[in-house]
Amino acid sequence: MKDMMGMLKKAQALQSKMNELQAELKTREIIGTSGQGKVKVTMNGAQDVLKISIDPEVVKPDETDLLEDLVLAAFNDARTKSPGSWRRRWAS
């Protein structure tokens, strides 16, 4: 019974730490870029997209496929960076 109480306390402490980390992740911003910084996607650590910024230079009606590729690449760059910040924070 004593072991069960100890396990329960450890589980509660872990849950508390997870809740703190999730709240903290929502306050962190990660910026993914593509096209030499002409397209940027900003997301928080929970991977919610907060902002997309596109340099007018890359907005050309006859090259929408290129713009779509740049936005996708910037999104993937931000998403790739996001779990890294979570893992580093969790390890501390």
N, C-alpha and C positions, 0 to 999 in steps of 0.2 A: 504494500500500500504506500509505503514511504517513497519507493522508486517511482510509483505512478504520479505522486504529487510533484516530485522533482522534474519528471518529464513534462508535466503540465505547465509548470512554471517556465521551463525552458522554451516550450512552444509559445507561451504567451509573450515572452521576451522577444522571440524571433518575429512573431506577428507584429509586435509594437515597432521593432526596427524596420520591418518591411513597410509599414504604414508611413513611417517617417521618411524613408527613402523615396517612396512613391510621391509624397507631397513635395519633397525637395526636387525631384526630377521635373516636376511640372514648372518649376521656377527657372530651370536652366535652359539656355538657348544654344542650339547647334545650327551652324550655317553650312549648307552644302552649296558648292559652286560648280559651274561648268562654263564652257566657252570663254575661258580666261577671265572668269569673274563677271561676265556679262549677264549671266542668269544665276540667281541666288534663291535658295529655298531655306527658310528659317523654320525650325521646328523645336519643340521643347523635348525634354528628356523622356517624356511619355510618348513621343513620336507623333504628337499632334502638329499638323502644319499650321504655323502662325502667320507666315507671310511669304509671298513670292514676289521677287523683284526682277524685272526684265529691262535691260538697257534698250532704249528705243532703236539703237543701231541694228539690233538683230530682228526687229519686227518688220519683215518684208512680206507682203501678201503672196508673192510667188514662191516663198520659201517656208511655208508653215510647217512642213515636215521637219525641217532643220530646227525650228523653234521648239516643236514638240519633243524632239530628241534632246535638246539642251535642257528643257524643263525636267524631263525624266531623269537625265543624268545628274542634275543638281539635287533632285529629290533623293535619288539613290545614294548620292554622296553624303547628304545629311543623315539619312537613315543608317548608313554604315558607321558614321561617327557616333551616333547616339548610344548604341549598346556599349561602346567602349567607355564612355563616361560613366555609365551605370556600373559596369564591372569594376572600374577603378574605385568608385565611391564605395561599393559594397565591400571591397577588400580592405578598406581602412577601418 
